[in-house]
Amino acid sequence: MKDWRKAPVLGAGLGFRREVAARILRACDDIPVVELLADAFVDKSRSEVDDLSEVFALVPHGVSLSLASTDCLDDDAYLSKLRELCRGRDFPYYSDHVALTKAGGAKIGHLSPVWRTREQLRVLSRNVAAVQEILGLPLVLENVAALFEIPGAQMSEPAFINEVVQKTGCGVLLDLENLRANELNLGVKAAAWLRELDLDCVAQIHLAGGRQSGDYWIDSHSRPVPDIVWRLYEEIAPRCAYLKCVIVERDEGLSGFGRVLEEVRRAGAVFDKMKVTPI
């Protein structure tokens, strides 16, 4: 099994979206790394990913493993597709979420938060270890934005993530916009949360902008990265000794691609000032 800490430093990049594929390719000098939504590529020809790998460093990112589900490992067809996607490619790791996307075989339709108990920790750690073996890659786990907190938690979210990392050797994908959403929706204190997380386990950072919907802040990837997320990134990134890349996520508002590209350049300027620990 690869150690994600030994992966090369990739820099700042962008989530790949087909609507702006041509513009991303033209801007390749400013975008050294792109994040692929794995679920959009598992049923495609391998040649499409291979062509992109000639231009960019690639990091695959999924949304459907449902790593916290007791039946995570039951979907042999999906796991086989992911294994085929990763086979023979020089991906540094594969990322997905600390979340449920299915239960009892039924799809939930969104990234649901998990019940942070010792039993849930055992299930998640078992699944992470198994999927790492299946894919032949380390996993990197993302914190999710939530609209509710499941009562009865036996540990905080960063403590829960820290323990999964210790048990499995996986890394962390720190989504700062998701953390901000939880601060607004759930009253999470972002500064205290980040003090508790083991920052040496952060492999990647996500930057994005969300929107208000009724009483909740939604991680919609539809707006520019807000100032508060930039401040968190500028403060936290230099403390992540093994950080490999930072990705700007944008799913809507892509007509203003020039502004999105400016965000990638801004993220890169911060990244390039860091001193990443070699291993």
Secondary structure, DSSP 8 states (H G I E B T S, - for coil): ---GGGS---EEEEE--GGGHHHHHHTTTT-SEEEEEGGGTTTS-HHHHHHHHTTSEEEEE-S---TTSTTGGG-HHHHHHHHHHHTT---S-EEEESSEEEETTEEEEEEE----SHHHHHHHHHHHHHHHHHHTS-EEEE----S---S--SS-HHHHHHHHHHHH--EEEEEHHHHHHHHHHH---HHHHHHHS-GGGEEEEEE---EEETTEEE--S-S---HHHHHHHHHHGGG-TT--EEEE--SS-GGGHHHHHHHHHHHHHHHHT------
